[in-house]
Amino acid sequence: MVGVSSRTSCRQLFKELNILTLASLYIFEVTAKTEIYKKSVINMGTKVYNNLPEFLKEIDDYKAFKKELKLFLLLQSFYSVGEFVFS
């Protein structure tokens, strides 16, 4: 797609192209759903939400929250959910 060697790490390319990794996309979806359904018990969503930086958890507006969450995940380019949850 961008003409790099197959041995090149894609982590920086994900950032440059504003593409969420599969793990980051999963975190984004689970966390957004947890924000909507705070009262329901979603085990992984709760773990992911609890590991978010405080500045994200303080955002009250849902659209602003999703936008900032996506920017955060784009900058981090997590390769696994474990990398996020257990870091």
N, C-alpha and C positions, 0 to 999 in steps of 0.2 A: 504494500500500500504506500509506503514512504521510501522504499528502495534501500533499506538497511540490511545488513547481514543477518542471517537467521540466528547468529550467536549474540546479537546485540540485545541488551536488556531493554525491555519495552517500558519500564517504569517512567522514565523521563518523557518518552513519546506519548504516553497516556496523558501526562500533564500538559504537554505542548499542544496536543490535539483536542484537549478538553473532553476526553473520553473516560468514563468511569470504568474501572476494572470490574470484573464480575463480582468480586467480593465487596467492593465499594457500592455497587449497584444494589446488592442484597442488603447491606447495612442501610442504605438510603431508604429502600422500600420498607424494611422492618421497622426502622426508627420512625418514619413518617406515619405508619399505621399505629405505632405505639402512642404517638402524640395525639392522634385522633381518638383512639380508644384507651385513654389512660386508665379508665376504671376496669377494663377487662384484663384478664391474666394471660399475657403472652410471654412465656418464659424467655425466649431468646430476645424478643423485642425489648423487654425490660432490661436484660443484661446489656444490650447494645445501647439503649437510651441512657442507662446509668453511667456508661463509659464516655459519653459525649463530654466535650469541654463545657465548662460552666457557661461561657458566653452564648453557646447554642441553646442550652436549656432555659436561659433567661428570656428568650425571644417569645413574645406572646402571640404575635400574628403568624398564622399557619403558613401563608405564602412566603413571608419573609424567612420563616424557619426553614422551609424547604429550599429556598434559594441559598441561604447561608450554609446549610448542611451539604448541599451539592458542591458548593465552592470548597468547603473544608475537605470533602472526600476527593475532589479532583486534585487538590494540592497534596494529599497524602498518598494516593494511589495504592491502597492496601491490596496485597495479593491474596490475603486470606482473612476470614472473619476473625480467626484466632489472633492474627497479628493486631487487630484492632481491640478485641475484647480483653486479651491477656497482655497488652503492652503496658 
